[in-house]
Amino acid sequence: MRKMKRNRILASIVVIITVLSIVITAAHLPVFLRDQANLYTSYEYAQMYLDDDRYSELLIEYNYVVGYQPSYSARSTLVERIETYSEKREIREVMSDEIDIWGGGYSERGSYTREDIYSIVDEYTTYMRDDNTMVMNVFYLDGEWEEEPNVLGLTFGNHYVVMFRATIENAAQRSQDLDYEDVESAVLVHEFGHLISLVGIGYESAHEDESYPHHCDESAGPCVMAASVQIKEGEFTAPPPTDFCELCIADIEHIRSIEPGWGIAEYITSVIVVGEAMVGSVWFGIVLTPDKGKKKEYEVYREYYENDFKKKIY
């Protein structure tokens, strides 16, 4: 009776440990796997910028070529938009390193290749998201992008924004009564819009420009997510918009509400959870029937020695 009671206690402990293990694994492993293998979707990154559930603070790191630093006007406009459309409790700015273009040999021809930009990002990125802080890394370069010289800005890697300030300045100079900061502010907010999945990045949007994917068709009026804000082939006739149209604002709310589906992290987690449940079941059975193996061994022993023929051989 005492042994049976002890076995039931041990079986209860096995059940508790198994359940706790499954709960902890299901709750934390998907996030761990996404972080380690960068398995987040574009809209999940967007939610990191918009919500305060996981990251209540946003840090904006600026790296720039000497003489091409971001203007206060553009930085202020970006912060205002983030404060308006996100739930971040604190937004901080850091003016980080000055980019040595000549030492790196990046700007010898006045243009940057994709490889040049990757090298600059790898060398000069100081801050990455951690603990309670989401990070947006902004790089101000002189010159232009070699692949498309008319591009004013780029977004890639869910964290990085590249501003081609010299190209932006040239676009502003070709227009009458237009300050450089007017164009810069629009481009900086535009690139942030791409970081939060506008337009139609990872979801379907009814107002995505058919000619320029992931840009607004401005069917609801002027919008900072219009393709003309990022790619300019002529002159600006007026300061470009620096705010989102009502359709893009509706998209932002939709992006914030998207529930993540099952991905690689969830499938791996489900396999591990099933394994934990199976191991727990095995131990549960062993604890409740501790003498089963011994009993079987005793039966074999008795059969062996009760057999006259086997006794003689022995």
Summary of the structure (lengths in Angstrom):
residues: 314
radius of gyration: 30.5
end to end distance: 38.7
largest distance: 115.3
contacts: 933
relative contact order: 0.14
helix: 51%
strand: 15%
